[in-house]
Amino acid sequence: MGDVAGRLGVAPSTVRMWGSRYGMTASGRTPGGHRRYNGDDLARLQRVHAAVVAGSTPAEAAATERGVVPPSPTPRSRSRRSGAGGSVLAVPGAGAGARGVARAASRLDEMAVEDALVQALRANGTLATWQDVVRPVLVAAGDHWQRTGNGIEIEHLLSQAVSTAFVRHVADVSARPQDPPVLLAAGPRDEHVLALQAVRAALAEQGVPARLLGPRTPVAALAAAARRTRAPGALVWLSTPDLAAAADLPILARAHRRIAAFVGGPGWDGVDVGGARRCTDLADTVDALAAAAAGPA
């Protein structure tokens, strides 16, 4: 059982539960009475695990594997499915992909979250995955913590898994490393870079190289990096207002003759950004940076 759990990337207790509740158990035993899984058993469990990662409940996935129609859960039972340490994050109105990620995050299964997101990124692309899967679950985790005071560990694990999934996706898609990269950075007081990682991944899908300088980047440091790389565009992201960052934007605009300065994120709402281009959402940000990388028409 331990070997099977390791191959699936789940806890042995999960394999035991699938066997006791849903009949997904080993087909044989050793003379000493220990469960012994063969290749067919493992393949069956891998299909169940993949279905759970994609958003099915274990009961639904096991029933499908056995070729039977699973019973429809009542609204009450659906809303109180439990993961490790509490109820599953509620993502009302979200699709199966978001529900699967929420379920994995609730049981603190980091690898399941990563794998589900990588699968979604490969199938649907970055912008759709961000809008339909990542953002609803991040909002649900934040709302749960604010409402109950519990679950900060879920939010932290989720953020880490989302970050790693984007890194894995960028490594999978091709770019043109010979071209000067566009630069992305969070403002000097801003810790939030998940949206920037999504921007970098979406640009990589279009073959546009980008460099992410990370959180708490002074605008002057971003300008220095832009001069060194001859970056055609640079983006300053703010989650919350920062007037000092706004005051330093002219430094970025003067980094070199051909640079285009961009700002994005809710922290820029109502702020005078001078000659910088204000990006309205993630898709607009990607389009603007890709256009800057392409150069004049």
Stockholm file with secondary structure:
# STOCKHOLM 1.0

chainA/1-297         MGDVAGRLGVAPSTVRMWGSRYGMTASGRTPGGHRRYNGDDLARLQRVHAAVVAGSTPAEAAATERGVVPPSPTPRSRSRRSGAGGSVLAVPGAGAGARGVARAASRLDEMAVEDALVQALRANGTLATWQDVVRPVLVAAGDHWQRTGNGIEIEHLLSQAVSTAFVRHVADVSARPQDPPVLLAAGPRDEHVLALQAVRAALAEQGVPARLLGPRTPVAALAAAARRTRAPGALVWLSTPDLAAAADLPILARAHRRIAAFVGGPGWDGVDVGGARRCTDLADTVDALAAAAAGPA
#=GR chainA/1-297 SS CHHHHHHHTSCHHHHHHHHHHHCCCCSEECTTSCEECCHHHHHHHHHHHHHHHTTCCHHHHHHHHHTCCCCCCCHHHHHTCEETTEECCCCTTCCHHHHHHHHHHHTTCHHHHHHHHHHHHHHHCHHHHIIIIIHHHHHHHHHHHHHHSCCHHHHHHHHHHHHHHHHHHHHHSCCCTTSCCEEEEECTTCCCCHHHHHHHHHHHHTTCCEEECCSSCCHHHHHHHHHHHTCSEEEEECSSCCHHHHHTHHHHHTSSTTCEEEEESGGGTTCCCTTSEECCSHHHHHHHHHHHHHCCC
#=GC SS_cons         CHHHHHHHTSCHHHHHHHHHHHCCCCSEECTTSCEECCHHHHHHHHHHHHHHHTTCCHHHHHHHHHTCCCCCCCHHHHHTCEETTEECCCCTTCCHHHHHHHHHHHTTCHHHHHHHHHHHHHHHCHHHHIIIIIHHHHHHHHHHHHHHSCCHHHHHHHHHHHHHHHHHHHHHSCCCTTSCCEEEEECTTCCCCHHHHHHHHHHHHTTCCEEECCSSCCHHHHHHHHHHHTCSEEEEECSSCCHHHHHTHHHHHTSSTTCEEEEESGGGTTCCCTTSEECCSHHHHHHHHHHHHHCCC
//
